[in-house]
């Protein structure tokens, strides 16, 4: 996608080349949703952290990002010749320094880096929102973006803890969507998380990711990582320092906007409905 890609509009938002400038109404709806998802985690004791949207490429490589998801990867480097501008909307390779920073395509990576080399409680819960980046093969309004925001609730500790958290929030997501009048299909994701080895075989036998799809669009997911990130980041729990298991619940915020605006006709009307449903749903 180039910067010259055709521009489209959703309400007061402007979208082109997979990049969205959200208008006031769309921003208000996004903030309402994000606050709700954050509160779902906080109600269960989740601590909130903040993180950068990019990392040294080696840190992401240590998590097999460039092995498992090379098609999504975006990297950043400085300019060798900062006094010269782009030509026809692009910098030439010889103008760029080696890209040493990677843009993250998932929010939860920050949690594992934050907890790296630490011992945690067996029932640790963390939440955060971050901007993610994915070099998709195509972009589609708010449904599929190059840059978007993702809220996650991440469980770290025992395997039982991760599964209990996933089950709890799966039930809550389905209840929320039901009250919103949105028909949801829960499907095992086909995109691989592990490539090769015993973990890949286990994933084929027992899927580790389930997506909540509305109108054919995945707007949320629950993910089981087993002890992969615990091993890679040396996160442990208990007196015997058992390697921690992890799992997460993820919400693609702009995708929620896409289905809600499509259903209600405007972000303002959708926000009124969401406020009413959240009140009806009650605390987590």
Residue pairs with C-beta under 8 A, 6 or more apart in sequence:
1 17
1 18
1 138
1 139
1 146
2 17
2 89
3 16
3 17
3 89
4 17
4 89
5 16
5 17
5 18
5 139
6 16
7 14
7 15
7 16
8 14
8 15
8 16
8 141
9 15
10 20
10 26
10 141
10 142
10 257
10 258
10 261
11 23
11 25
11 26
11 261
11 266
11 267
12 22
12 23
12 24
12 25
12 26
12 267
13 20
13 21
13 22
13 23
13 26
13 142
14 20
14 21
14 23
15 21
15 141
15 142
15 145
17 139
17 146
18 136
18 139
18 144
18 145
18 146
18 147
19 145
19 146
19 147
20 142
20 145
20 147
20 148
20 254
22 30
22 254
22 257
23 267
25 266
25 267
25 268
25 271
26 257
26 261
26 267
28 267
28 268
28 271
29 257
29 260
29 261
29 267
29 268
29 270
29 271
29 274
30 149
30 253
30 254
30 256
30 257
32 271
32 274
32 275
32 278
33 251
33 253
33 256
33 257
33 274
34 129
34 149
34 151
34 251
34 253
36 274
36 278
37 127
37 151
37 153
37 251
38 48
38 127
38 129
38 151
39 283
39 284
40 153
40 169
40 172
40 284
41 48
41 125
41 126
41 127
41 153
41 284
42 48
42 127
43 283
43 284
44 125
44 165
44 168
44 284
45 125
46 125
46 126
46 127
46 153
47 125
47 126
47 127
48 126
48 127
48 128
49 110
49 111
49 114
49 126
49 127
49 128
50 128
51 107
51 110
51 113
51 114
51 128
51 130
52 110
53 103
53 104
53 130
53 131
53 132
53 133
54 76
54 101
54 102
54 103
54 104
55 101
55 102
55 104
55 109
55 113
56 100
56 101
56 102
57 66
57 75
57 99
57 100
57 101
57 102
59 102
59 113
60 66
60 102
60 104
60 109
62 232
63 109
63 112
63 229
63 232
63 233
64 194
64 195
64 232
65 73
65 102
65 105
65 109
66 73
66 102
67 195
68 192
68 193
68 194
68 195
69 105
69 191
71 135
71 137
72 105
72 134
72 135
72 136
73 102
73 103
73 105
73 135
74 102
74 103
74 105
74 133
74 134
74 135
75 99
75 101
75 102
75 103
76 99
76 100
76 101
76 102
76 103
77 96
77 97
77 98
77 99
77 100
77 101
78 96
78 97
79 91
79 95
79 96
79 97
80 94
80 95
80 96
80 97
81 95
84 95
103 132
103 133
104 110
104 130
104 132
104 133
105 132
105 133
105 134
106 132
106 150
106 152
106 250
107 128
107 129
107 130
107 132
107 150
107 151
107 152
107 250
108 152
108 154
108 223
108 246
108 248
108 250
110 128
110 130
111 126
111 128
111 152
111 154
111 156
111 246
111 248
112 229
112 232
112 233
112 235
112 246
113 233
114 126
115 124
115 126
115 156
115 233
115 235
115 244
116 233
116 234
116 235
117 233
117 234
117 235
118 235
118 236
119 235
119 236
119 237
119 241
120 156
120 157
120 235
120 236
120 237
120 244
121 157
121 237
122 157
122 158
122 161
122 237
122 238
123 155
123 157
123 158
123 161
124 155
124 156
124 157
124 161
124 237
124 244
125 153
125 154
125 155
125 156
125 165
126 153
126 154
126 156
127 151
127 152
127 153
127 154
128 151
128 152
128 154
129 149
129 150
129 151
129 152
129 253
130 149
130 150
131 147
131 148
131 149
131 150
132 147
132 148
132 149
132 150
133 146
133 147
134 145
134 146
134 148
135 146
136 144
136 146
138 144
139 145
139 146
141 258
142 254
142 255
142 257
142 258
142 261
143 217
143 255
143 258
145 254
148 252
148 253
148 254
148 255
149 252
149 253
149 254
150 250
150 251
150 252
150 253
151 250
151 251
151 253
152 248
152 249
152 250
152 251
153 165
153 169
153 248
153 249
154 246
154 247
154 248
154 249
155 161
155 162
155 164
155 165
155 166
155 246
155 247
155 248
156 162
156 230
156 235
156 237
156 244
156 245
156 246
157 237
157 244
157 245
158 237
158 245
159 226
159 227
159 245
161 245
162 224
162 225
162 245
162 246
162 247
163 224
163 247
165 247
165 249
166 222
166 223
166 224
166 247
166 249
169 222
169 249
170 186
170 210
170 222
170 249
172 281
172 284
173 184
173 212
173 220
173 249
174 184
174 186
174 212
175 281
176 277
176 278
176 281
177 183
177 184
177 212
177 214
178 184
179 277
179 280
179 281
180 260
180 273
180 274
180 277
181 263
182 214
182 259
182 263
183 214
184 212
184 213
184 214
185 212
185 213
185 214
186 210
186 211
186 212
186 213
187 210
187 211
187 213
188 207
188 209
188 210
188 211
189 207
189 209
189 210
189 211
189 218
189 221
191 209
192 200
192 203
193 203
193 208
193 209
193 223
193 225
194 200
194 202
194 203
194 208
194 228
199 226
199 228
202 208
202 226
208 223
208 224
208 225
208 226
209 221
209 222
209 223
209 224
210 221
210 222
211 218
211 220
211 221
212 218
212 219
212 220
212 221
213 219
214 259
215 259
215 262
217 255
217 258
217 259
218 252
218 255
219 251
219 252
219 255
219 256
219 258
219 259
220 249
220 250
220 251
220 252
220 256
221 249
221 250
222 247
222 248
222 249
222 250
223 247
223 248
223 249
223 250
224 247
225 245
225 246
225 247
225 248
226 245
226 246
227 243
227 244
227 245
227 246
228 246
229 235
229 244
229 246
230 236
230 243
230 244
230 245
230 246
231 243
235 243
235 244
235 246
236 242
236 243
236 244
237 244
257 267
257 270
260 267
260 270
260 273
260 274
261 267
261 270
263 270
264 270
264 273
